[in-house]
Amino acid sequence: MEKLGKQTIKLSTPVTILETASIVGPKEAGGPMAPYFDTCLQDEFWGEKTWEKAESKIIKETVNTVIAKSGIAANDIDYCFAGDLLNQCISSSFGLRELNIPFFGVFGACSTFAESMCLGSIFVSSGAAKNVLCATSSHFCSAEKQFRFPLELGNQRPPSSQWTVTGSGATILSNSGDGPYITHITPGKIIDLGITDANNMGAAMAPAFVDTLITHFKDTGRKPSYYDVIISGDLGHIGKDIAIDLAMSKGYNIKSNYNDCGVLMFDKDTQDTHSGGSGCACLGSIFSGYFFKQLKEKKIKRILVIATGALMNSTSVQQGESIPGIAHALSIEI
Amino acid sequence: MEEIKTDKQYSDYVDKKTPNSPILKNCFNAFWVGGLICSIGQIIFDFCEFKGLDETTCSTIVSITLIAISAILTGLNIFNKIGKFAGAGSLVPITGFANSIVAPAIEYKSEGYIMGVGAKMFTVAGPVLVFGISSAVIVGLISRLFMG
């Protein structure tokens, strides 16, 4: 491993993304990405009594699916990195408590999937592990309950609000295999430009995305055109526009090859999701479901995955604190 | 676009980029749905009066009926759709108050009847009760002291 520039790590031993899996809820199943997921649920409870139990079951079953698809035994997975949005990451720890794999709970808000993969790829590349499991989940109902209002409350959402994705994404990173490879990671800094509106997460996170993006280009000497696709986690429609503007103002044009998973997840016109999807599972499930398959089929050769997170909780918002953003980047190539 | 250097510049830029809620449409829907709910209340009132009940009893029956209807609609997952459409139109009448108590009661049932339903039932309506009752007390005191 070698450090490039200020923040980037070049993984000299290639880390293969061996397999991925994704499960999503019923609303996501009605969106344009539906054909690419492993399982689409009929209802948000999935036979459980609470939203929280349902979310734990979703991450548990996604992990079981990725292990089954990869063809390697659960015993051969050395470490597991996982996290979610519920207080103290209970979806991950409850969902994975029967897994019997050494577990690191990771919190990076909606950037958790990329954060897990950054840490996991360092474990694999350094030789500390042969196989590492990374997983994340989010659930619209449990997130609304924790961060906003009860679901049955008759209130209106502003146009800038986003819709937390119900679902989970999981992946196995390995030191053997023939790609797609994680070649570089750029862990991001906490960036806060003073946005206090919890209904405008895209605007709060966009500066962090742009900071990590540009740092990645400076550190690696690459240009935006090096990548076939650049994706962000959950900036949504408004955040995506802001990100393009901010990058452009600093001299980087990403207009032609950049998209956001929050934009891709839902059909804005028919699904009433306002600024788009959000949540850990937004990038987690779309990367696992769609982009990994595109890489496998060699339709995409180089992708820069930047997951974004808003590092706030409901108390900090009530106290009027601004919302710090974070973004972690993974360069994946075949 | 110019490069953004300060938080203030970013905040101004974000305000410009973020679309506003459709205020005219929201006001119109709030107006007619709110009016409809109040008209339903008036119909119930007139019916009770027609049946020979006195005014206080009629008012009480109107409140009870509207609360019951909106509580049932909340339980059936219908009220949130009305609320999304009508906004303040369904929120301001007593229907919104009933909804704001029933909704958390349903949501927090999974945490038990004491710490869930009991403790969380007034998380939304609580401020309305606290400040509603407080201002009623203040107005009552002023009225008693200065107006006899």
Interface residues (C-beta under 8 A of the other chain):
Chain A: K49 T50 W51 E52 K145 F149 P150 L151 E152 L153 G154 N155 Q156 R157 P158 P159 S160 L193 G194 I195 N200 A203 P207 I238 D241 I242 D245 L246 M248 S249 K250
Chain B: M1 E2 E3 I4 D7 K8 Y10 S11 Y13 V14 K17 T18 P19 N20 S21 P22 N26 T74 G75 N77 F79 N80 K81 I82 G83 K84 A86 G87 S90 L91 G96 N99 S100 V102 A103 P104 I106 E107 Y108 S110 V124
